[in-house]
Amino acid sequence: MKFPNSPLALLILSILSSLSVSWATSEPVPINGFLQCLPKQFSSPATPKPLAIVAAKQESHVQATIVCAKQHGLQIRIRSGGHDYEGLSYVSHVPFVVLDMFHFQSVDVNVKDESAWVESGATLGETYYKIAEKTKVHGFPAGVCPTVGAGGHFSGGGYGNMMRKYGLSIDNIVDAKLVDANGRILDRKSMGEEIFWALRGGGGASFGVILSWKLKLVRVPEK
Ligand SMILES: Cc1cc2nc3c(=O)[nH]c(=O)nc-3n(C[C@H](O)[C@H](O)[C@H](O)COP(=O)(O)OP(=O)(O)OC[C@H]3O[C@@H](n4cnc5c(N)ncnc54)[C@H](O)[C@@H]3O)c2cc1C
């Protein structure tokens, strides 16, 4: 069995052995001080907090959030998979609300059309899994981390293992549904080719809230 020799197993063994040493010494364990220390390191009154987190369940919730945030001069931070390196999906230095898209996670695969509509809150892992459930000879070129969200990933480009053959994710995205700053729901046709081009790589949050993307599936060998 490989596990006992792996670095993870060694780490766990070393933690366990150091714990058993400190228990054996009957010194009081300073757990209260440790727990009180944690929040002081993680957050402070100066850490920017959202005024509200809207966990939208349907399109009208997204529209309402945009309209009301505009009326009250609030910034919206849009969060799909929450993997933004700079924290742009959950931190701001002006008054803000977080619009969380995690309920938007359907992946609707159409094998005949070789396409799939993927909602922004779906992760890459869920997307690959749903495609593989329906077809063994199709895939989609995107990132390698399964917990990255479709919302932020596709609006930033999306590179992964199939890049050499099929390019970036955005080279294989053929439509999108967007709620614009006026709360209108637009698709590729109604938003126009320029916005559709900019959405794919320019950062979706610059142009509105992306509800879903239409992917053109690519052919892959069964094994
Ligand atoms: C562990 C890890 C592995 C990664 N691996 C890869 C990889 O293999 N290939 C690759 O290309 N990239 C990779 N990335 C980068 C990743 O693709 C980007 O950070 C991406 O923006 C994350 O998307 P998200 O939805 O998870 O993040 P979020 O934090 O939710 O959003 C990221 C950005 O997009 C905006 N946004 C999110 N949802 C929407 C929406 N519905 N409408 C409009 N704007 C929206 C947010 O406001 C924010 O600015 C990785 C990142 C991490 C942390």
The ligand as an SDF file (V2000), in Angstrom:
LIG
                    3D

 53 58  0  0  0  0  0  0  0  0999 V2000
   -7.0340   26.8700   -7.3910 C   0  0  0  0  0  0  0  0  0  0  0  0
   -7.2330   27.6120   -8.6940 C   0  0  0  0  0  0  0  0  0  0  0  0
   -6.9890   26.9430   -9.8840 C   0  0  0  0  0  0  0  0  0  0  0  0
   -7.1580   27.6000  -11.1080 C   0  0  0  0  0  0  0  0  0  0  0  0
   -6.9260   26.9180  -12.2720 N   0  0  0  0  0  0  0  0  0  0  0  0
   -7.1090   27.5430  -13.4510 C   0  0  0  0  0  0  0  0  0  0  0  0
   -6.8950   26.8620  -14.6960 C   0  0  0  0  0  0  0  0  0  0  0  0
   -6.5310   25.6880  -14.7350 O   0  0  0  0  0  0  0  0  0  0  0  0
   -7.0870   27.5560  -15.8440 N   0  0  0  0  0  0  0  0  0  0  0  0
   -7.4910   28.8730  -15.8590 C   0  0  0  0  0  0  0  0  0  0  0  0
   -7.6930   29.4340  -16.9290 O   0  0  0  0  0  0  0  0  0  0  0  0
   -7.6970   29.5470  -14.6950 N   0  0  0  0  0  0  0  0  0  0  0  0
   -7.5190   28.9160  -13.5080 C   0  0  0  0  0  0  0  0  0  0  0  0
   -7.7310   29.6050  -12.3380 N   0  0  0  0  0  0  0  0  0  0  0  0
   -8.1450   31.0090  -12.4040 C   0  0  0  0  0  0  0  0  0  0  0  0
   -9.6750   31.0920  -12.4420 C   0  0  0  0  0  0  0  0  0  0  0  0
  -10.1240   30.6800  -13.7070 O   0  0  0  0  0  0  0  0  0  0  0  0
  -10.0790   32.5680  -12.2000 C   0  0  0  0  0  0  0  0  0  0  0  0
   -9.6610   32.9800  -10.9330 O   0  0  0  0  0  0  0  0  0  0  0  0
  -11.5810   32.7380  -12.3580 C   0  0  0  0  0  0  0  0  0  0  0  0
  -11.8720   34.1180  -12.4920 O   0  0  0  0  0  0  0  0  0  0  0  0
  -12.3500   32.1500  -11.1860 C   0  0  0  0  0  0  0  0  0  0  0  0
  -13.7110   32.1520  -11.4580 O   0  0  0  0  0  0  0  0  0  0  0  0
  -14.7610   31.9200  -10.2560 P   0  0  0  0  0  0  0  0  0  0  0  0
  -16.1270   32.0670  -10.8060 O   0  0  0  0  0  0  0  0  0  0  0  0
  -14.3980   30.6890   -9.5070 O   0  0  0  0  0  0  0  0  0  0  0  0
  -14.3500   33.1280   -9.3030 O   0  0  0  0  0  0  0  0  0  0  0  0
  -15.1400   34.3930   -8.6700 P   0  0  0  0  0  0  0  0  0  0  0  0
  -14.2480   34.8070   -7.5560 O   0  0  0  0  0  0  0  0  0  0  0  0
  -16.5390   34.0210   -8.3300 O   0  0  0  0  0  0  0  0  0  0  0  0
  -15.1430   35.4210   -9.8470 O   0  0  0  0  0  0  0  0  0  0  0  0
  -13.9720   35.8570  -10.5090 C   0  0  0  0  0  0  0  0  0  0  0  0
  -14.2290   37.1970  -11.2080 C   0  0  0  0  0  0  0  0  0  0  0  0
  -15.2500   37.0750  -12.1670 O   0  0  0  0  0  0  0  0  0  0  0  0
  -16.3780   37.9070  -11.8190 C   0  0  0  0  0  0  0  0  0  0  0  0
  -17.5900   37.1060  -11.9860 N   0  0  0  0  0  0  0  0  0  0  0  0
  -17.8680   35.9210  -11.3630 C   0  0  0  0  0  0  0  0  0  0  0  0
  -19.0720   35.4740  -11.7400 N   0  0  0  0  0  0  0  0  0  0  0  0
  -19.5680   36.3740  -12.6070 C   0  0  0  0  0  0  0  0  0  0  0  0
  -20.8100   36.4380  -13.3240 C   0  0  0  0  0  0  0  0  0  0  0  0
  -21.7580   35.4980  -13.2130 N   0  0  0  0  0  0  0  0  0  0  0  0
  -21.0080   37.5120  -14.1450 N   0  0  0  0  0  0  0  0  0  0  0  0
  -20.0520   38.4810  -14.2500 C   0  0  0  0  0  0  0  0  0  0  0  0
  -18.8790   38.4600  -13.5970 N   0  0  0  0  0  0  0  0  0  0  0  0
  -18.6350   37.4150  -12.7790 C   0  0  0  0  0  0  0  0  0  0  0  0
  -16.1620   38.2600  -10.3520 C   0  0  0  0  0  0  0  0  0  0  0  0
  -16.7940   39.4650  -10.0010 O   0  0  0  0  0  0  0  0  0  0  0  0
  -14.6580   38.3280  -10.2510 C   0  0  0  0  0  0  0  0  0  0  0  0
  -14.1910   39.5650  -10.7560 O   0  0  0  0  0  0  0  0  0  0  0  0
   -7.5560   28.9760  -11.1180 C   0  0  0  0  0  0  0  0  0  0  0  0
   -7.7900   29.6430   -9.9020 C   0  0  0  0  0  0  0  0  0  0  0  0
   -7.6150   28.9780   -8.7030 C   0  0  0  0  0  0  0  0  0  0  0  0
   -7.8570   29.7190   -7.4200 C   0  0  0  0  0  0  0  0  0  0  0  0
  1  2  1  0
  2  3  1  0
  2 52  2  0
  3  4  2  0
  4  5  1  0
  4 50  1  0
  5  6  2  0
  6  7  1  0
  6 13  1  0
  7  8  2  0
  7  9  1  0
  9 10  1  0
 10 11  2  0
 10 12  1  0
 12 13  2  0
 13 14  1  0
 14 15  1  0
 14 50  1  0
 15 16  1  0
 16 17  1  0
 16 18  1  0
 18 19  1  0
 18 20  1  0
 20 21  1  0
 20 22  1  0
 22 23  1  0
 23 24  1  0
 24 25  2  0
 24 26  1  0
 24 27  1  0
 27 28  1  0
 28 29  2  0
 28 30  1  0
 28 31  1  0
 31 32  1  0
 32 33  1  0
 33 34  1  0
 33 48  1  0
 34 35  1  0
 35 36  1  0
 35 46  1  0
 36 37  1  0
 36 45  1  0
 37 38  2  0
 38 39  1  0
 39 40  1  0
 39 45  2  0
 40 41  1  0
 40 42  2  0
 42 43  1  0
 43 44  2  0
 44 45  1  0
 46 47  1  0
 46 48  1  0
 48 49  1  0
 50 51  2  0
 51 52  1  0
 52 53  1  0
M  END
$$$$
